[in-house]
Amino acid sequence: MEQHSIISECTLLSEGLQHYLTLNRPAKVDMISLKEIKNKGITSFSVNHFIWLDVIPEIKKLVKLTQSLCHQRPLQKVLVFGEFRDSARIRSIFKAGASGYLLSNCGKQSIDGAIQQLNNGGYFVDPQLLNVLEESLFQAKPVLSTNNLLTKREKQVLQLIVDEYTTHEIANKLFISFCTVETHRLHLIQKLGVRNMAGLVREAISANLVQ
């Protein structure tokens, strides 16, 4: 059974998340207040695989708490809800140790997609942000070194993108979620050093990464 902790002040978001996880997944869910975390620290609570951090409007406080959670529970996965849409602050959240970042208005597909992606050892960015982040986060020249090769799954997704399959069609063909396909797409854009889908297709063809 999955173990989840939601750190919040009992907002509608956290209550909705608790309700969804409890009803739709084999999950044990604990609610922990920010005051309890401040007084006792996360180590005083039961060990959980996933730690969900509710919206904190001040980026410095959010980053500091994320760092503290990741330091105290290094083997856990910390997922952050936020309203930030700019690359600098989102990058700082991941740099603090977060494994996932979701907007507060995300849907259940994003929740399930985040859990699946993290269970597979990856990271998760809300699909609503992918178009925003493509150009601002990944503007480096294409670098395909030994340390930056595409995974087997990324190659499969890339081939299907070049073959003009839609995200939903790719998800159905590979038996993965829509959100997972979008995350692979973001990783491909990052690794190939391009800025959008047109550039991704051009680089894939010119680098002989697809048939």
N, C-alpha and C positions, 0 to 999 in steps of 0.2 A: 504494500500500500504506500502511495506517495505521502510524504510528510511536507506540510506547508505551514509557514508562519506569515501572517499579514500584519505588518507594523503600521498602525494607523490610529486616528482618533475617532474611529467608528463613523466614517463618512459613508455616503451612499455608494461611492465607488468600492470601498472595502467591504461593505455589507453585501453588495451585489457580487463581488468576486468570491467571497466566502460561500454565498448561496450557490453560485455556479459550480465551484470546485467540489462542494459537498454532494451536490445532486448528480453531476455529470462525470465525475472521475472517481476512481477508487482512492479517495484522499482523506487524510486526517488533517484538519485545518485548525490552527490556533490563531486567535486575535491577540495582539500585544500592543499596548499603547506606547506612544513615544515617551511618556513619563516613566513607564516601567523600564524601558530601555535605558533611559538616562540614569535611573536610580540603581538598577540591578545589572545592566549589561545583557547582551544576548546569550552569553554562555550560561546564565542561570535558568534558561528555558530549555525545553526538550529539543533534541537534535532534529533539524528539519532539512530536507534536501533543497527545498525552494523557500527563499525569503522574499516576500513581496513588500516593497516600500511604497506607501501611498504618497500622493503629491505633496511636495514641500516647495513652496514658491521661491524660496531664497536659494540660489545655486550654491553658495558657500556652505550653508548648513546641510544641503542635500549631499554635496560631495564629501563633507566631513563625516556624516553619518554612514554613507556608503563605504568609505574607507574603513571606518570602525567596524562595521558589520563584516566586511571581507577579511579584516585582520583577525577578528575573534572567531570567525567560522570560515577558514580558508577553503574548506572542501564543499561548502554550500554554494548554491547559485542564487545570486542576488538580482532581482528584477525590479526595475525602478519605473514608477508611473510619473509622468511629468507633463508640463505644458510647453516645454522648450522645443523650438523647431529650428534653431540655428546650430550649425555644425560645431562651433567652438564649445558651447556648453554641453552638447551631447557627447562630444569627444572627451570632455573632462569627466563626465559621469562614467564612461567606460574606462578611462585611465584610472579612476578611483577604485576600479575592480568589479564594476557591475557586469553581469553576463547578458542582460537584456534591458531594452528601453522601450516603453510603450506609452502612447498618448492616453490620456484619461478617458477619451471617448472611443477607445478601441472596442472591437467586437469580440465575440467568443472565438472566432477563427484565429484571431491574434493570440488569445490566451492559450489555446491548444497548440498553435504553431510555435509559440515561444517554448512551451514545455517540451515539445517534440525536438526542437532544435537544440535545446540545452541538454536533453537526454542523449543526443547524438554527439555531444562534445563541442557544439558550436556556440555561436552568439546570435542574438536576435535584435533586430531593429524593426519597429512598427512599420508595416508596409505603407502606411500613409506618408511616411517620411522618405521613402526611397527616391522619389523623383526630386525632392528637395535636396537630398544629400548627394546624389550622383555627381553633380557638377562641383559642389563645394568641397567634398571630402576627398575625391579621387581625381586629381589632376596631374599626377606624375606621369612620366614617360613610360611606355610599356617595358616591363621588366619581367621576363620569364626565366628565372634562374633555377638552380636545383632546389633552392629553398622555397620557391614560389610557384611550383608546378600546380596545375589543376588536378583536383581529385577526380576519381572515376565518375562520381555523380555529377560533378560540375561539367565534365566533358559531355555527359549524356544530355544535361540541360542545355548546354551550349549548342550541341548538334541540333536539338529540337527547335531552339530559337532560330538558328540559321535556316532551318527547314520551314519556318514561318508558322510553327504551332503557337497557339495562344497559351497564356499562363494556365488557364483552366484545363486545356487539353494536355499540357505537359504534366500537370498534377495527376490527372486521371491515368495517363499512360505510364507514369512511374510509380503510381500508388503512394503519392506523398501529398501533403496539404498545399493549398494555394499559397499560404504564407511561407512555407519552406521553399517553394519555387522562387518567390520574390526575393528571399534571402540569398539563395544561390545566385540569382541575377545580380544582386548587389556585390557579392563576392567576386563574380566574374568581371564586373566593371572595374573593381578595385585592382584585381590581379593583372588585368590587361592594360591598365592605365588609360582607359578611355573615359568619355564623358557622358555618353548616352547609348541607346540601343543601336543606332546606326553605326556608331564607331565600334561597338562591340562586334557587330557582324563583319564589318570591314577588316578589323584586326584578326578575327578568328580565321577568315579566309586567307588573308595575306600571310599569316603565320603558320598556315597549314595545320590548324588545330581541329578542323572538321573535314569531313569527306566531301 
